[in-house]
Amino acid sequence: MSLKIIDPHVHFFNLVEGQYSWLQGANPPAWPNLDKIKRPISAQQLINSTDFKLKGLVHIEAGFDNSAPINELNWLSKHLSEVTFKAISFNQIDAPAEQFSNALNALAHSSLCGIRDITEGDDAIRLKSPNFIHNLDLLAINKLHFEAQFELHNISVANHIAHCAKQLPHLQIILNHAGLPNDLVTWQQSVELLAQHSNIAIKFSGFELLNLTQAQQEACFKWLLKHFGEQRIMFASNFPVCQINTHYNDLWHQHYALCSNHKLWCQLSYENALSYYKL
């Protein structure tokens, strides 16, 4: 296909030089196709794997070295030297202010555009730490995004994120993996709440991690489109984790099939990511 895309949520692994204790430690995730997910791949191989035109990507921190995440950014500069990319790195979002600031200074890199600290499940309580909003403000001052990854059905945390978005209108928050919809009724309530804040956007990805039917996924997309609109949703892949149940190319065709017109497709597959990540 001649249609161009930007993928705003991909991971590349270097299992020889990096740590990735979550992936190759004593308790790796019990995912199907784990060997395929762990297989090293170049940007060019990813480009060649799809009949869409992959024009740019955003690499999301993958645990290369969480004690010195600049090492991942330095490796990416070499590994992705032939593709247009930006990077989201790691910093502990509830760390004391001085620790967070020092860690942020150590991440100075031309590719850096934001921070992710996974706060799923019980870890979501860290988003209500007194340090959290101060650290978010520091991100905003440095013109960096906060990539929030938690379950939106956690209504208490969703309310707190909404409060922070209101207090910090200069901060860009991007919700990862469609807010991990599980309890769909509560998820819908949180979507309505968070979509009221123009500085919150959301990525449509990560459904391989969930137990939703195709019809439920389509319903989630329609709900997001109703509340976030065409300007604040981005299609993404979560490659290589998407290979739990689908091929990279097939996933993008599934995204394409969700769009009722070409303008919507262009916004969600290319234009919005181009704008948010300044690619």
C-alpha positions in Angstrom: 0.0 0.0 0.0 1.1 3.6 -0.6 -0.4 4.8 2.7 2.1 6.3 5.1 2.1 5.7 8.8 3.9 6.7 12.0 4.0 4.1 14.7 4.1 5.9 18.1 4.6 2.8 20.3 7.3 0.3 19.4 10.1 -1.4 21.3 13.4 -2.7 20.1 15.4 -5.1 22.3 19.2 -5.7 22.5 19.3 -8.7 24.8 23.1 -9.0 24.5 24.0 -5.5 25.8 20.8 -4.6 27.7 19.3 -6.0 30.9 15.6 -6.5 30.3 15.2 -8.3 33.6 11.4 -8.4 33.1 11.8 -10.2 29.8 14.8 -12.5 30.3 15.0 -12.8 34.1 13.7 -15.6 36.3 10.0 -14.8 35.6 9.5 -13.7 32.0 5.9 -13.0 30.9 3.8 -16.0 30.1 3.1 -14.8 26.5 2.5 -16.9 23.5 5.2 -16.5 20.8 7.7 -15.2 23.3 10.7 -16.4 21.2 9.3 -14.3 18.3 8.9 -11.3 20.5 12.4 -11.5 21.8 14.0 -11.9 18.3 16.3 -9.0 17.4 15.0 -6.9 14.6 16.3 -3.8 12.7 14.2 -0.8 11.8 14.6 -1.7 8.1 13.3 -5.2 8.8 10.2 -3.7 10.5 9.8 -1.3 7.5 10.0 -4.3 5.1 7.4 -6.3 7.1 4.5 -4.1 6.2 2.9 -2.9 3.0 2.2 0.5 4.6 4.9 3.1 4.4 6.4 3.4 7.9 7.8 6.9 7.9 8.7 7.3 11.5 8.3 5.7 14.9 8.4 6.4 18.7 10.4 4.0 20.8 9.0 3.4 24.2 11.4 2.5 27.0 11.8 -1.2 27.3 14.0 -1.8 30.4 17.4 -1.8 28.7 18.9 -0.4 31.9 16.6 1.3 34.3 19.5 2.3 36.5 21.0 4.3 33.6 18.3 4.7 31.0 20.5 7.0 28.9 22.2 3.8 27.8 19.1 2.8 25.9 18.9 6.2 24.2 22.5 5.9 23.1 22.0 2.5 21.7 18.9 3.6 19.9 20.8 6.4 18.2 22.9 3.7 16.5 20.2 1.0 16.0 17.7 3.5 14.5 20.2 5.7 12.7 18.5 5.2 9.3 14.9 6.0 10.4 13.1 9.1 11.8 12.4 8.5 15.5 11.8 9.9 18.9 12.1 8.2 22.2 10.3 7.9 25.5 12.6 7.0 28.3 12.2 5.9 31.9 12.2 8.0 35.1 10.6 7.0 38.4 7.5 9.3 38.3 7.0 9.3 42.1 10.7 9.8 43.0 11.6 12.7 45.4 12.0 15.9 43.5 15.8 16.1 43.6 16.2 12.5 42.5 13.7 13.0 39.6 15.4 16.2 38.5 18.9 14.7 38.5 17.7 11.6 36.6 16.0 13.8 34.1 19.2 15.8 33.6 21.1 12.6 33.0 18.7 11.8 30.1 19.7 14.8 28.0 19.5 13.4 24.4 18.3 14.7 21.1 15.7 11.9 20.7 14.1 12.3 24.1 10.5 13.5 24.0 8.9 12.1 27.2 8.9 9.8 30.2 7.1 6.5 30.9 6.9 4.7 34.3 4.6 1.7 34.1 2.0 2.0 36.9 -0.4 -0.9 36.2 -2.3 -2.8 38.9 -1.3 -1.9 42.5 1.5 0.3 41.2 -1.1 2.8 40.1 -1.1 4.1 43.7 2.3 5.7 42.9 0.5 8.2 40.6 -1.1 9.7 43.8 2.2 10.3 45.5 2.8 13.9 46.6 5.9 13.9 44.4 3.9 13.1 41.3 2.5 16.5 40.3 5.8 18.3 41.0 7.6 15.8 38.7 4.9 16.3 36.0 5.4 20.0 36.2 9.2 19.5 35.7 8.4 17.4 32.6 6.2 20.2 31.3 8.9 22.8 31.9 11.3 20.7 29.9 8.7 20.2 27.1 8.5 16.5 27.7 5.4 14.3 27.7 4.2 12.0 30.4 3.1 8.7 29.0 0.7 7.2 31.5 0.2 3.5 31.6 -2.5 2.4 34.0 -5.9 0.8 33.9 -8.6 3.5 33.4 -11.1 1.4 35.3 -9.1 2.6 38.4 -11.5 5.5 38.7 -9.7 7.0 41.7 -6.4 7.3 39.8 -8.2 8.5 36.7 -9.7 11.3 38.7 -6.3 12.2 40.0 -4.8 12.3 36.5 -7.7 14.5 35.4 -6.9 16.8 38.4 -3.3 17.0 37.4 -4.1 17.7 33.8 -6.3 20.6 34.9 -3.6 22.0 37.2 -0.9 21.7 34.6 -2.5 22.7 31.3 1.0 23.1 29.8 1.7 19.4 30.3 1.0 16.9 27.5 -0.3 13.5 28.9 -0.6 10.6 26.5 -2.5 7.5 27.7 -0.9 4.2 26.6 -2.7 1.2 25.3 -6.2 2.7 25.2 -6.2 2.8 29.0 -6.1 -1.0 29.1 -9.9 -1.5 29.0 -11.0 -4.4 31.2 -14.0 -3.3 33.2 -15.6 -1.6 30.3 -18.3 0.3 32.1 -15.9 2.0 34.5 -13.4 2.4 31.6 -16.0 4.3 29.7 -16.6 6.7 32.6 -12.9 7.4 32.9 -12.6 8.0 29.2 -15.4 10.6 29.4 -13.7 12.2 32.4 -10.2 12.4 30.9 -11.3 13.4 27.5 -12.6 16.7 28.9 -9.0 17.8 29.2 -7.5 19.0 25.9 -3.9 18.2 27.1 -4.7 14.4 27.3 -4.4 12.2 24.2 -4.6 8.4 23.9 -3.0 5.6 21.9 -5.1 2.8 20.4 -2.9 -0.2 21.0 -2.1 -3.0 23.4 -5.2 -5.2 22.8 -3.1 -8.3 22.6 -2.7 -7.9 26.4 -6.4 -8.0 27.0 -9.2 -10.5 26.7 -11.6 -8.5 24.5 -13.5 -9.7 21.4 -13.1 -8.0 18.1 -16.5 -6.5 18.6 -15.5 -5.1 22.0 -12.3 -3.6 20.6 -14.4 -1.9 17.9 -16.8 -0.6 20.5 -13.8 0.8 22.5 -12.6 2.6 19.4 -16.0 4.1 18.7 -16.2 5.3 22.4 -12.7 6.9 22.2 -13.5 8.6 18.9 -16.8 9.9 20.3 -15.0 11.5 23.3 -11.4 12.2 22.3 -12.3 13.1 18.7 -10.1 12.8 15.6 -7.3 15.0 16.9 -6.3 13.1 20.1 -6.2 9.5 19.1 -3.2 7.7 17.6 -3.1 4.2 16.2 0.0 2.3 17.4 1.3 -1.3 17.4 3.1 -2.1 20.6 5.5 -4.1 18.4 7.0 -6.7 19.1 4.5 -7.5 21.9 1.6 -7.4 19.4 3.0 -10.7 18.0 1.3 -12.4 20.9 -1.5 -12.9 18.5 -1.0 -11.0 15.2 1.5 -10.0 12.6 2.6 -6.4 12.5 1.2 -5.8 9.0 -2.1 -7.5 9.9 -2.5 -5.2 12.9 -2.2 -2.1 10.8 -4.8 -3.4 8.4 -7.1 -4.0 11.4 -6.5 -0.3 12.3 -7.3 0.7 8.7 -10.5 -1.2 8.7 -11.8 0.8 11.7 -11.8 4.0 9.8 -14.9 5.2 7.9 -13.0 7.6 5.7 -9.6 8.5 4.4 -9.3 11.7 6.4 -9.9 9.8 9.7 -7.3 7.2 8.8 -4.7 9.9 8.0 -5.3 11.7 11.3 -5.0 8.6 13.4 -2.2 6.7 11.6 0.1 9.7 10.7 -0.9 13.3 11.3 -1.6 13.1 15.1 1.7 11.2 15.9 3.6 13.7 13.6 2.2 16.6 15.7 2.5 15.2 19.2 6.0 13.8 18.8 7.3 16.5 16.5 8.8 13.9 14.1 
